[in-house]
Amino acid sequence: MRLIMRFAIIIEKGQRNYGAYAPDIPGCIGLGATPAQARKDLVNGLVAYLRMMAQDGDPLPVAASTIDHIDIDLPVTARKNARRPRRQPVG
């Protein structure tokens, strides 16, 4: 029998690499040169952490966070000064 758990994750660009974390599981992070590498590192860490929790009989975390995006309408002058982040596909 398998248990599928779904958690929201955040991937952020740092000065030199990318970091990923799951808000519902504090302290577990992933790092990588690309968003995909940071995601993979986080997934590997989460799998190991959740397996240890299950083996020890600890209660597993419940996914409570959700992800959403908002659009903010700014005047044209603000758009000219804004830095546009590069989007990279996350695998």
C-alpha positions in Angstrom: 0.0 0.0 0.0 1.2 3.5 -0.9 0.4 6.9 0.5 0.5 9.8 -1.9 1.1 13.2 -0.2 0.9 16.5 -2.0 2.6 19.6 -0.7 2.9 23.2 -2.0 6.5 24.2 -2.6 8.2 27.5 -3.2 11.3 27.9 -5.4 13.2 31.2 -5.0 16.2 32.5 -6.9 19.1 33.5 -4.8 22.2 35.4 -5.7 24.1 32.2 -6.8 21.5 29.4 -6.9 17.9 28.4 -6.3 16.3 27.4 -3.1 13.2 25.4 -2.6 11.1 24.7 0.5 7.6 23.4 1.5 5.9 25.8 3.9 4.1 22.9 5.6 7.4 21.1 6.5 9.6 23.7 8.1 13.4 23.1 8.1 13.5 20.9 4.9 15.1 22.7 2.0 16.5 22.0 -1.4 19.3 23.8 -3.3 20.4 23.7 -6.9 21.9 25.6 -9.8 18.6 25.6 -11.6 15.0 25.5 -10.3 14.7 21.9 -11.4 17.8 20.9 -9.4 16.5 22.7 -6.3 13.1 20.9 -6.7 14.8 17.5 -7.1 17.0 18.2 -4.0 13.9 19.2 -2.0 11.9 16.1 -3.1 14.8 13.8 -2.1 15.0 15.4 1.3 11.3 15.4 1.9 11.0 11.7 0.9 13.8 10.8 3.4 12.4 12.9 6.1 8.8 11.7 5.8 10.0 8.0 5.6 11.9 8.5 8.9 8.8 10.1 10.5 6.6 7.2 9.4 9.2 4.6 10.6 9.4 6.3 13.9 5.6 6.4 14.2 5.5 10.2 14.3 2.4 11.9 12.9 2.9 13.0 9.3 2.4 16.7 8.5 -0.8 17.7 6.9 -0.7 19.9 3.8 -2.4 23.2 4.7 -0.7 25.7 2.4 -2.1 26.7 -1.0 -0.4 28.6 -3.9 -2.0 31.4 -5.7 -0.9 34.3 -7.9 -2.1 37.8 -8.1 -1.9 40.5 -10.8 -1.1 44.0 -9.8 -1.8 46.8 -12.3 0.9 49.5 -12.2 1.3 52.7 -14.2 3.4 52.5 -17.3 6.3 54.4 -15.6 6.6 51.7 -12.9 6.7 49.0 -15.6 9.6 50.6 -17.3 11.6 50.5 -14.1 10.7 47.0 -13.0 13.2 44.2 -13.4 11.6 41.3 -15.2 12.6 38.0 -13.7 13.7 35.3 -16.1 11.5 32.3 -16.1 13.0 28.9 -16.2 11.0 25.7 -16.5 10.7 23.7 -13.4 10.8 20.0 -14.1 
